[in-house]
């Protein structure tokens, strides 16, 4: 297929995250992760939308947390069907009319025409489309400048709460889970104009329990799509046979009650200091088996990473993962516990945050990808979710 004309996406503007309890997520993002609260929705918007919004920001990463305050609003409808999670991704674009025209021509399901609003003297224009990402929608916005926010947004004169002392930079990628991923890949290619960036497939029959009758491991297929114009990347997963229903991708779909966004990755300049300080703040991370670090020197040698700057024993202690290989470059990653475990509330759901430091490598690392899958699967075996 010939390359499609770019939609003119400039960046991922924000992630709209629907929650039952604003104070619960504030305790994680502001009190522990040092995000700043930069603004709220105005009273008129609260009344019309039957929900209230609070904007938390660190570096270029912006989360808009939205809590229902009545029956019938978008947050209420999402949470009636799903646990807490990402309900909308917002993309800033260069030319809203062009983006709208291209999506309309390619068969996107448009939820409205282009709507214009002014906020604090800043002109904005926006529209939304449905997606194959379950009940997550995409919104596109053109801003006169970055102060635009959303309709009836009230920016704090001085940010409240955190100062981003951990150095969170930007959203590196978005990861979504599907029971069948091909329709989403085709949609991203033919409607969004995205291109394939990376793919991997594996099975974890060496992780889960075995019996004389059945192999309990499970697998996945993953394809990363990206927008070359903006660099935004989407990792997309589906379960693989055998034992399709035992896959943690399938279990995510059960917990989330459909396809949706599983996690988002935030960049940092020094993952070791970040993880040490987050540990001290009480942030909980997924466990990595000790065998991962026993095998790490040999695996790094096999993939062409001759030397790393970090002490492997420090990485073992902090349970940070390493992968790479392109031109001897590498990256380091770690994954927070799912929100349900992190916040000690089942309705907080299976969404989680990844932290990543890239040291030249721009890929996703099959070894780390597998380690994440295994880590989640081990937790589900321990919890009795996988027998």
MOFENNOR-V914300 format. One record per residue. N is the residue number from 1. PHI is phi in degrees with one decimal (* if undefined). PSI is psi in radians with two decimals (NA if undefined). OMEGA is omega in radians with two decimals (999 if undefined). Layout:
n = [N | N]
phi = [PHI | PHI]
psi = [PSI | PSI]
omega = [OMEGA | OMEGA]
//
This chain:
n = [1 | 2 | 3 | 4 | 5 | 6 | 7 | 8 | 9 | 10 | 11 | 12 | 13 | 14 | 15 | 16 | 17 | 18 | 19 | 20 | 21 | 22 | 23 | 24 | 25 | 26 | 27 | 28 | 29 | 30 | 31 | 32 | 33 | 34 | 35 | 36 | 37 | 38 | 39 | 40 | 41 | 42 | 43 | 44 | 45 | 46 | 47 | 48 | 49 | 50 | 51 | 52 | 53 | 54 | 55 | 56 | 57 | 58 | 59 | 60 | 61 | 62 | 63 | 64 | 65 | 66 | 67 | 68 | 69 | 70 | 71 | 72 | 73 | 74 | 75 | 76 | 77 | 78 | 79 | 80 | 81 | 82 | 83 | 84 | 85 | 86 | 87 | 88 | 89 | 90 | 91 | 92 | 93 | 94 | 95 | 96 | 97 | 98 | 99 | 100 | 101 | 102 | 103 | 104 | 105 | 106 | 107 | 108 | 109 | 110 | 111 | 112 | 113 | 114 | 115 | 116 | 117 | 118 | 119 | 120 | 121 | 122 | 123 | 124 | 125 | 126 | 127 | 128 | 129 | 130 | 131 | 132 | 133 | 134 | 135 | 136 | 137 | 138 | 139 | 140 | 141 | 142 | 143 | 144 | 145 | 146 | 147 | 148 | 149 | 150 | 151 | 152 | 153 | 154 | 155 | 156 | 157 | 158 | 159 | 160 | 161 | 162 | 163 | 164 | 165 | 166 | 167 | 168 | 169 | 170 | 171 | 172 | 173 | 174 | 175 | 176 | 177 | 178 | 179 | 180 | 181 | 182 | 183 | 184 | 185 | 186 | 187 | 188 | 189 | 190 | 191 | 192 | 193 | 194 | 195 | 196 | 197 | 198 | 199 | 200 | 201 | 202 | 203 | 204 | 205 | 206 | 207 | 208 | 209 | 210 | 211 | 212 | 213 | 214 | 215 | 216 | 217 | 218 | 219 | 220 | 221 | 222 | 223 | 224 | 225 | 226 | 227 | 228 | 229 | 230 | 231 | 232 | 233 | 234 | 235 | 236 | 237 | 238 | 239 | 240 | 241 | 242 | 243 | 244 | 245 | 246 | 247 | 248 | 249 | 250 | 251 | 252 | 253 | 254 | 255 | 256 | 257 | 258 | 259 | 260 | 261 | 262 | 263 | 264 | 265 | 266 | 267 | 268 | 269 | 270 | 271 | 272 | 273 | 274 | 275 | 276 | 277 | 278 | 279 | 280 | 281 | 282 | 283 | 284 | 285 | 286 | 287 | 288 | 289 | 290 | 291 | 292 | 293 | 294 | 295 | 296 | 297 | 298 | 299 | 300 | 301 | 302 | 303 | 304 | 305 | 306 | 307 | 308 | 309 | 310 | 311 | 312 | 313 | 314 | 315 | 316 | 317 | 318 | 319 | 320 | 321 | 322 | 323 | 324 | 325 | 326 | 327 | 328 | 329 | 330 | 331 | 332 | 333 | 334 | 335 | 336 | 337 | 338 | 339 | 340 | 341 | 342 | 343 | 344 | 345 | 346 | 347 | 348 | 349 | 350 | 351 | 352 | 353 | 354 | 355 | 356 | 357 | 358 | 359 | 360 | 361 | 362 | 363 | 364 | 365 | 366 | 367 | 368 | 369 | 370 | 371 | 372 | 373 | 374 | 375 | 376 | 377 | 378 | 379 | 380 | 381 | 382 | 383 | 384 | 385 | 386 | 387]
phi = [* | -64.4 | -63.8 | -81.5 | -62.5 | -61.4 | -72.9 | 83.1 | -70.1 | -93.1 | -170.0 | -79.1 | -73.8 | -168.9 | -116.1 | -95.8 | -120.7 | -86.7 | -136.1 | -82.2 | -135.4 | -63.0 | -67.7 | -65.8 | -74.7 | -60.5 | -62.8 | -82.6 | -74.5 | -92.3 | -69.4 | -100.4 | -95.7 | 67.3 | -70.6 | -102.9 | -85.3 | -110.1 | 179.3 | -140.3 | -77.6 | -75.1 | -62.2 | -61.4 | -66.0 | -57.7 | -68.6 | -67.9 | -88.4 | 56.3 | -162.6 | -123.6 | -123.8 | -129.9 | -104.0 | -111.8 | -141.9 | -146.9 | 59.7 | -95.3 | -92.4 | -127.1 | -112.0 | -103.4 | -89.2 | -126.6 | -120.8 | -63.7 | -128.0 | -177.9 | -96.7 | 111.7 | -77.1 | -61.8 | -64.6 | -60.9 | -65.6 | -62.7 | -74.8 | -68.3 | -103.8 | -121.6 | -71.8 | -59.3 | 175.3 | -79.4 | -102.9 | -149.7 | -107.7 | -110.8 | -116.3 | -82.8 | -123.5 | -76.6 | -142.5 | -61.6 | -66.3 | -65.2 | -59.4 | -61.6 | -62.4 | -63.3 | -65.9 | -62.8 | -64.7 | -91.7 | 89.6 | -64.0 | -89.3 | -82.4 | -92.6 | -167.5 | -80.4 | -70.5 | -110.8 | -112.0 | -148.8 | -119.2 | -136.4 | 52.1 | 79.0 | -106.3 | -81.6 | -138.4 | -142.9 | -153.3 | -158.9 | -130.1 | -133.9 | -80.8 | -141.8 | -80.0 | -83.8 | 62.6 | -98.1 | -85.4 | -104.2 | -109.6 | -118.1 | -116.9 | -139.4 | -110.9 | -116.8 | -68.3 | -157.0 | -73.6 | -83.5 | -63.2 | 58.1 | -132.6 | -53.3 | 64.0 | -79.0 | -117.4 | -78.0 | -70.7 | -62.2 | -128.6 | -53.5 | -109.0 | 93.9 | -76.4 | -123.4 | 59.3 | -69.3 | -86.7 | 75.8 | -58.6 | -101.2 | -147.9 | -79.0 | -76.1 | -164.7 | -116.0 | -117.5 | -126.7 | -115.1 | -134.4 | -76.5 | -139.7 | -96.0 | -57.0 | -58.4 | -67.8 | -64.8 | -63.7 | -62.9 | -64.2 | -74.0 | -87.1 | -102.6 | -81.7 | 78.0 | -77.8 | -126.3 | -71.6 | -114.9 | -167.8 | -152.1 | -155.8 | -147.2 | -160.9 | -135.6 | -107.2 | -67.3 | -92.7 | -100.3 | -84.1 | -66.1 | -122.5 | -126.5 | -66.2 | -99.7 | -147.3 | -93.8 | -101.1 | -68.2 | -144.4 | -141.8 | -147.8 | -120.0 | -135.6 | -130.8 | -97.0 | -110.7 | -144.7 | -101.5 | -59.1 | -68.2 | -105.4 | 85.4 | -66.7 | -122.4 | -121.7 | -91.8 | -127.3 | -121.6 | -141.5 | -68.8 | -124.6 | -75.8 | -79.3 | 56.2 | -49.8 | -74.1 | -84.7 | -63.2 | -67.0 | -68.0 | -64.5 | -65.4 | -59.3 | -61.1 | -68.7 | -66.7 | -81.5 | 62.3 | 131.2 | -64.7 | 174.8 | -83.2 | -84.7 | -158.1 | -131.1 | -104.5 | -111.4 | -83.1 | -140.0 | -83.9 | -146.3 | -67.2 | -64.3 | -66.6 | -61.4 | -67.0 | -58.5 | -71.9 | -66.6 | -56.8 | -65.5 | -84.5 | 92.5 | -71.7 | -106.1 | -115.5 | -67.7 | -81.8 | -118.0 | -63.0 | -60.0 | -62.4 | -57.9 | -79.4 | -61.0 | -91.4 | -60.6 | -56.9 | -67.8 | -67.4 | -61.9 | -62.8 | -64.0 | -92.1 | 91.6 | -93.5 | -73.3 | -138.0 | -123.1 | -75.4 | -92.0 | -78.5 | -60.8 | -67.9 | -69.0 | -62.8 | -61.3 | -60.4 | -90.2 | 63.2 | -90.1 | -96.6 | -130.5 | -158.2 | 151.1 | 130.0 | -72.2 | 54.5 | 64.1 | -85.3 | -153.3 | -144.6 | -125.9 | -140.4 | -152.4 | -124.5 | -70.6 | -59.2 | -54.2 | -57.8 | -59.5 | -78.8 | -61.1 | -100.7 | 56.7 | -151.9 | -58.6 | -72.6 | -71.8 | 81.9 | -90.3 | -66.2 | -150.2 | -109.4 | -107.1 | -116.5 | -138.1 | -121.5 | -98.9 | -117.5 | 98.4 | -80.5 | -108.3 | -86.7 | -117.6 | 72.5 | -60.3 | -64.3 | -68.9 | -59.9 | -64.9 | -61.9 | -61.8 | -60.0 | -64.5 | -62.2 | -64.6 | -66.6 | -61.5 | -62.9 | -73.9 | -64.4 | -61.9 | -83.6 | 82.0 | -72.9 | -116.3 | -97.1]
psi = [2.26 | 2.64 | 2.30 | 2.74 | 2.31 | 2.59 | -0.21 | 0.48 | 2.27 | -0.70 | 2.89 | 1.96 | -0.84 | 2.84 | 2.18 | 2.10 | 1.99 | 2.26 | 2.71 | -0.57 | 1.81 | -0.67 | -0.52 | -0.80 | -0.51 | -0.66 | -0.55 | -0.96 | -0.68 | -0.95 | -0.67 | -0.73 | -0.06 | 0.53 | 2.71 | 2.48 | 2.09 | -0.18 | 3.01 | 2.91 | 2.55 | 2.89 | -0.66 | -0.76 | -0.71 | -0.78 | -0.78 | -0.74 | -0.16 | 0.70 | 2.78 | 2.59 | 2.48 | 2.33 | 2.12 | 2.41 | 2.52 | 2.13 | -2.26 | 0.07 | 2.13 | 2.16 | 2.24 | 1.88 | 2.29 | 2.19 | 2.26 | 2.49 | 0.36 | -3.12 | 2.31 | -0.21 | 3.03 | -0.75 | -0.74 | -0.76 | -0.75 | -0.84 | -0.29 | -0.49 | -0.62 | 2.83 | -3.13 | 2.52 | -3.07 | 2.07 | -0.35 | 2.38 | 2.30 | 2.24 | 2.26 | 2.34 | 2.82 | -0.70 | 1.78 | -0.65 | -0.71 | -0.80 | -0.77 | -0.80 | -0.81 | -0.76 | -0.68 | -0.77 | -0.52 | 0.08 | 0.30 | 2.60 | 1.78 | 2.35 | -0.21 | 3.02 | -3.10 | 2.18 | 2.34 | 2.48 | 2.76 | 2.35 | 2.13 | 0.70 | 0.11 | 2.24 | 2.39 | 2.73 | 2.50 | 2.76 | 2.89 | 2.73 | 2.73 | 2.88 | 2.96 | 0.06 | 0.94 | -2.23 | 0.33 | 2.25 | 2.83 | 2.32 | 2.46 | 2.42 | 2.41 | 2.24 | 2.50 | -0.65 | 3.13 | -0.10 | 0.05 | -0.62 | -2.38 | 2.99 | 2.32 | 0.47 | 2.38 | 1.88 | 2.44 | 2.46 | -0.65 | 2.19 | 2.53 | 2.52 | -2.16 | 2.94 | 0.21 | 0.82 | -0.24 | -0.12 | 0.54 | 2.33 | -1.29 | 3.01 | 2.02 | -0.73 | 2.87 | 2.35 | 2.28 | 2.63 | 2.41 | 2.63 | -0.51 | 2.11 | -0.38 | -0.75 | -0.66 | -0.68 | -0.76 | -0.70 | -0.77 | -0.62 | -0.90 | -0.41 | -0.90 | -0.33 | 0.35 | 2.83 | 2.72 | 2.39 | -0.61 | 2.65 | 2.74 | 2.71 | 2.47 | 3.02 | 2.52 | 0.76 | -0.22 | 0.00 | -0.88 | 2.99 | 2.65 | 2.53 | 3.04 | -0.36 | -0.54 | 2.55 | 2.22 | 0.05 | 2.90 | 2.97 | 3.13 | 2.85 | 2.41 | 2.37 | 2.23 | 2.21 | 2.61 | 2.81 | 1.82 | -0.43 | -0.75 | -0.35 | 0.04 | 2.34 | 2.44 | 2.07 | 2.29 | 2.25 | 2.62 | 2.70 | 2.72 | 2.56 | 2.86 | 3.13 | 0.79 | -0.77 | -0.28 | -0.19 | 2.47 | -0.32 | -0.75 | -0.72 | -0.61 | -0.81 | -0.62 | -0.80 | -0.71 | -0.26 | 0.96 | 3.10 | 2.70 | -3.07 | 2.12 | -0.80 | 2.89 | 2.54 | 2.33 | 2.35 | 2.61 | 2.72 | -0.38 | 1.58 | -0.54 | -0.87 | -0.64 | -0.84 | -0.70 | -0.80 | -0.64 | -0.68 | -0.76 | -0.45 | -0.08 | 0.18 | 2.36 | 2.41 | 2.74 | 2.57 | 2.52 | 2.26 | 2.56 | -0.49 | -0.45 | -0.77 | -0.50 | -0.66 | -0.14 | -0.82 | -0.76 | -0.68 | -0.71 | -0.68 | -0.73 | -0.62 | 0.06 | 0.19 | 1.76 | -0.77 | 2.54 | 2.70 | -0.39 | 2.65 | 2.17 | -0.57 | -0.56 | -0.72 | -0.70 | -0.81 | -0.71 | -0.18 | 0.72 | 2.43 | 2.67 | 2.43 | 3.07 | -2.46 | -0.47 | 2.02 | 0.64 | 0.23 | 2.91 | 3.10 | 2.81 | 2.44 | 2.70 | 2.70 | 2.24 | 2.76 | 2.65 | 2.62 | -0.61 | -0.72 | -0.71 | -0.73 | 0.03 | 0.80 | 2.07 | -0.63 | -0.15 | -0.33 | -3.11 | 0.07 | 2.59 | 2.99 | 2.42 | 2.54 | 2.33 | 2.41 | 2.11 | 2.24 | 1.10 | -0.56 | 2.29 | 0.08 | -2.78 | -0.29 | 1.74 | -0.62 | -0.79 | -0.65 | -0.78 | -0.70 | -0.69 | -0.82 | -0.79 | -0.69 | -0.79 | -0.71 | -0.68 | -0.72 | -0.67 | -0.54 | -0.82 | -0.60 | -0.03 | 0.14 | -0.58 | 2.14 | NA]
omega = [3.12 | -3.13 | 3.14 | 3.07 | -3.13 | 3.09 | -3.11 | 3.10 | 3.12 | -3.07 | 2.95 | -3.04 | -3.08 | 3.05 | 3.13 | -2.91 | -3.09 | -3.06 | 3.03 | -2.95 | -3.09 | -3.09 | 3.13 | 3.13 | 3.06 | -3.13 | 3.10 | -2.98 | -3.11 | -3.03 | -3.07 | -3.06 | 2.99 | 2.94 | 3.06 | 2.98 | -3.03 | 3.14 | -3.13 | 3.02 | 3.13 | -3.08 | 3.13 | 3.12 | 3.11 | -3.11 | -3.12 | -3.06 | -3.11 | 3.13 | 3.07 | -3.07 | 3.04 | -3.06 | 3.09 | -3.04 | 3.00 | -3.05 | 3.11 | -3.13 | -3.11 | 3.06 | 3.02 | 3.13 | -3.01 | -3.06 | 3.11 | 2.99 | 3.11 | -3.11 | 3.00 | 3.14 | -3.10 | 3.13 | 3.12 | -3.13 | 3.13 | -3.06 | 3.03 | -3.10 | -3.00 | 2.88 | 3.14 | -3.13 | -3.10 | -3.13 | -3.14 | 2.93 | -3.10 | -3.13 | 3.01 | -3.10 | -3.09 | -3.03 | -3.03 | -3.12 | 3.11 | 3.13 | 3.13 | -3.10 | -3.11 | -3.14 | 3.11 | -3.13 | -3.09 | 3.03 | 3.07 | 3.08 | -3.08 | -3.11 | 3.14 | 2.92 | 3.07 | -3.13 | -3.10 | 3.10 | 3.09 | 3.14 | -3.10 | 3.10 | -3.12 | 3.13 | -3.14 | 3.04 | -3.02 | 2.94 | -3.07 | 3.05 | 2.99 | -3.09 | 3.00 | -3.10 | -3.11 | 3.14 | 3.06 | 3.12 | 3.02 | 3.06 | 3.12 | -3.10 | 2.98 | -3.07 | 3.00 | 2.95 | -2.98 | -3.11 | -2.98 | -3.11 | 3.08 | -3.07 | 3.09 | 3.09 | 3.14 | 3.14 | 3.03 | 3.09 | 3.07 | 3.12 | -3.11 | 3.05 | -2.95 | 3.14 | 3.14 | -3.12 | 3.10 | 3.04 | 3.07 | -3.06 | -3.09 | 3.03 | -3.11 | 3.11 | 3.09 | 3.12 | -3.12 | 3.13 | 3.13 | 2.95 | 2.98 | -2.94 | -3.02 | 3.11 | 3.13 | 3.13 | 3.12 | 3.12 | 3.13 | -3.14 | -2.97 | 3.14 | -3.11 | -3.11 | 3.11 | -3.13 | 3.13 | -3.08 | -3.00 | 3.04 | 3.13 | 3.03 | 3.10 | 3.14 | -3.05 | -3.11 | 3.09 | -3.10 | -3.01 | -3.10 | 3.06 | 3.01 | 3.13 | -3.04 | -2.93 | 2.99 | -3.03 | 3.10 | 3.11 | -3.05 | 3.09 | 2.91 | 3.14 | 3.07 | 3.08 | 3.05 | 3.14 | 3.03 | -3.08 | -3.10 | -3.09 | -3.07 | 3.13 | -3.09 | 3.06 | 3.00 | -3.03 | -3.04 | 2.94 | 3.11 | 3.09 | 3.09 | -0.05 | 3.13 | -3.14 | -3.05 | 3.09 | -3.10 | 3.09 | 3.02 | 3.09 | 3.14 | 3.04 | -3.12 | 3.08 | -3.12 | -3.12 | -3.08 | 3.08 | 3.08 | 3.10 | -3.09 | -3.11 | 3.13 | 3.02 | -3.08 | 3.10 | -3.14 | 3.02 | 3.13 | -3.09 | -3.00 | -3.12 | 3.13 | 3.12 | -3.10 | 3.10 | -3.09 | 3.10 | 3.04 | -3.13 | 3.12 | 3.13 | 3.06 | -3.07 | -3.09 | 3.05 | -3.12 | 3.03 | -3.10 | -3.14 | 3.14 | 3.10 | -3.09 | 3.05 | -3.08 | -2.99 | -3.12 | -3.14 | -3.13 | 3.11 | 3.10 | -3.12 | -3.09 | 3.01 | 3.07 | -3.00 | -3.10 | 2.96 | -3.09 | -2.98 | 3.04 | -3.10 | 3.12 | 3.05 | 3.09 | 3.10 | -3.12 | -3.10 | 3.14 | 3.07 | -3.11 | 3.13 | 3.02 | 3.13 | 3.10 | -3.12 | -3.14 | 3.11 | 3.10 | -3.12 | 3.10 | 3.11 | -3.07 | 2.97 | -3.03 | 3.06 | 3.03 | 3.01 | -3.07 | 3.14 | 3.11 | -3.11 | -3.06 | 3.10 | -3.13 | -3.07 | -3.08 | 3.07 | 2.93 | -3.02 | 3.11 | 3.06 | -3.13 | 2.98 | 3.02 | -3.03 | 2.98 | -3.14 | 3.09 | 3.11 | -3.08 | -3.11 | -3.12 | -3.11 | 3.03 | -3.12 | -3.14 | 3.11 | 3.13 | 3.10 | -3.14 | 3.07 | -3.12 | -3.13 | -3.11 | 3.11 | -3.10 | 3.09 | 3.11 | -3.12 | 3.02 | -3.12 | -3.12 | -3.13 | 3.12 | 3.09 | -3.06 | 999]
//
